[in-house]
């Protein structure tokens, strides 16, 4: 139940953080170039990169755990005899 309550909050928080990063990058670009178009050129990619990074972090945090199969738990080095190595 906690998962269903925490995930939307984390998504909204990461969206607002990414938006603030994009706005800050746009303001810096506008202040250096004195053109509004440059603010959009730097603000939008900054927002997309930040949103992608935060989205990947949320995906890695909340993804379902994989089931462990028998084949993944077997150590391959034990199957090789010592004389063959």
N, C-alpha and C positions, 0 to 999 in steps of 0.2 A: 504494500500500500504506500509505503514511503517513497518508492520509486516513482509512482504515478504523480505524487505531489511535488517531488523535487525536480523532475525532468523539465516540465514547462517553465519553472522558475529559472533554472540554469540556462535554458534556451533564450528566454527573454533577457536575462542579464548579459549573456554573451552577445546578443544582438545589439543591445544598447552600448556595450563596450566597443564593439566593432564600429558602430555608428560614430561614437565619439572619436575614435582613432581616425576614421575617414574625414570627419569634419576638421579635426586638428591638422591633418595633412593638407586639406584644401585651403585652410586659412593661412598656413605657412607658405604655400605656393602662391596664393594671391598677394600676400604681403611682400614677397620677393619680386614677383613679376608685374604686379599692378594690373593684371588681366583676370577676368572672371573665368575664362575658358581654361586657363592653366589650373585653376582650383578644381575644376571638374575632372581634368585629365589626371591629376594626382590624388584627388579625394576618392573617386570611385574605385580605382584599383586598390588603394589602401584599404577601403572598406571591404572589398571582396577578398583580399588576402587575409585580413584579420578575421572576417566571418568564416572563411575556410579553415583557418587555424583553430579558432574556437570550436567550430563544428566537428573537426577531427578529434579534438580533445574530449568533447562531450560523447562522441561515438566510442572512443576508447574507454571512457569511464563507465558508460552505461550499456555496453554491448552485452549480449547474453554469453554466459560462460560456455565454452565448448565441452561436450562430453568427452571424457577420456576413454579411449578404446584400449583394448589389450595390446594391439600392435604398437601404439605410441608409448606404452609403458615398458616394453621389452628393450633391454640394453643390447645393442648389436655387438658390442665388443666382447661380450661374454660368450657369444656363439662361435667365435673364431678360436681354434685351438692355439695354444702358445707355440707349438712347434712350427705351425704354418706362418707365423708372423715374423 
